[in-house]
Amino acid sequence: MAYRIEYAEREGTLAAVVSGRSTLEQAARIARDIAEQAALQAARHLLIDLRRLGDRVGSLGTLVLPSTSVPDCRVAVLDVHENDPYYAFSEHAAFTRGAALRMFYDPAAALAWLHGGAVSE
């Protein structure tokens, strides 16, 4: 099975829900597609939901870091709790680039953070 990306814009946030399966090559394509869509819409807040994407653990950085290249855009990634340790590198890499990227398991917490609220998880 290939992957699918469903986009929706709501309350100033572009959401990208990714489902299916992904190879490392496809992960790069997914990331590029999401970053292009966010840039095209001049998104200030981007929510990437990876919870329905299989075979992603080895490609998480490839999947999420390109989105941090969109100017003035905060990026929240939804994933399962078990993958939390794998996001430390991506979050730090985004920070060193002057970008805001954070992983969440709770959609409400992700949206609150995207819109400037303080969140503890």
Backbone hydrogen bonds, N-H to C=O, Kabsch-Sander energy under -0.5 kcal/mol:
donor,donor_aa,acceptor,acceptor_aa,energy
4,R,19,S,-2.2
6,E,17,V,-2.5
7,Y,5,I,-0.5
8,A,15,A,-1.9
10,R,8,A,-0.5
10,R,13,T,-2.5
13,T,10,R,-1.7
14,L,45,H,-2.7
15,A,8,A,-3.5
15,A,13,T,-0.6
16,A,47,L,-3.0
17,V,6,E,-2.8
18,V,16,A,-0.6
18,V,49,D,-2.6
19,S,4,R,-2.5
20,G,52,R,-1.6
21,R,2,A,-0.9
22,S,54,G,-0.9
27,A,23,T,-2.4
28,A,24,L,-1.7
29,R,25,E,-1.5
30,I,26,Q,-3.1
31,A,27,A,-2.6
32,R,28,A,-2.2
33,D,29,R,-2.7
34,I,30,I,-2.5
35,A,31,A,-2.6
36,E,32,R,-2.6
37,Q,33,D,-2.3
38,A,34,I,-2.6
39,A,35,A,-2.4
40,L,36,E,-2.7
41,Q,37,Q,-2.0
42,A,39,A,-1.0
43,A,38,A,-2.7
45,H,12,G,-0.5
46,L,74,R,-2.8
47,L,14,L,-2.7
48,I,46,L,-0.6
48,I,76,A,-2.9
49,D,16,A,-2.8
49,D,47,L,-0.6
50,L,48,I,-0.7
50,L,78,L,-2.6
52,R,18,V,-0.7
53,L,50,L,-1.9
54,G,20,G,-3.5
54,G,52,R,-0.6
59,S,56,R,-2.2
60,L,57,V,-1.0
63,L,59,S,-2.1
64,V,60,L,-2.2
65,L,61,G,-2.2
67,S,64,V,-0.9
68,T,65,L,-1.7
69,S,66,P,-1.6
70,V,67,S,-1.3
73,C,70,V,-1.1
74,R,44,R,-2.8
75,V,100,A,-2.8
76,A,46,L,-2.9
76,A,74,R,-0.5
77,V,102,R,-2.6
78,L,48,I,-3.0
79,D,77,V,-0.5
79,D,104,F,-2.3
83,N,80,V,-1.7
84,D,81,H,-1.8
86,Y,83,N,-1.3
87,Y,84,D,-1.8
88,A,85,P,-0.9
91,E,87,Y,-2.9
92,H,88,A,-2.3
93,A,89,F,-3.0
94,A,90,S,-2.4
95,F,91,E,-2.2
96,T,92,H,-2.6
97,R,93,A,-1.0
97,R,94,A,-0.6
98,G,95,F,-1.7
99,A,94,A,-3.0
100,A,73,C,-0.6
101,L,99,A,-0.6
102,R,75,V,-2.0
104,F,77,V,-3.2
110,A,106,D,-2.2
111,L,107,P,-2.4
112,A,108,A,-2.3
113,W,109,A,-2.3
114,L,110,A,-2.5
115,H,111,L,-1.8
116,G,113,W,-1.9
117,G,112,A,-3.1
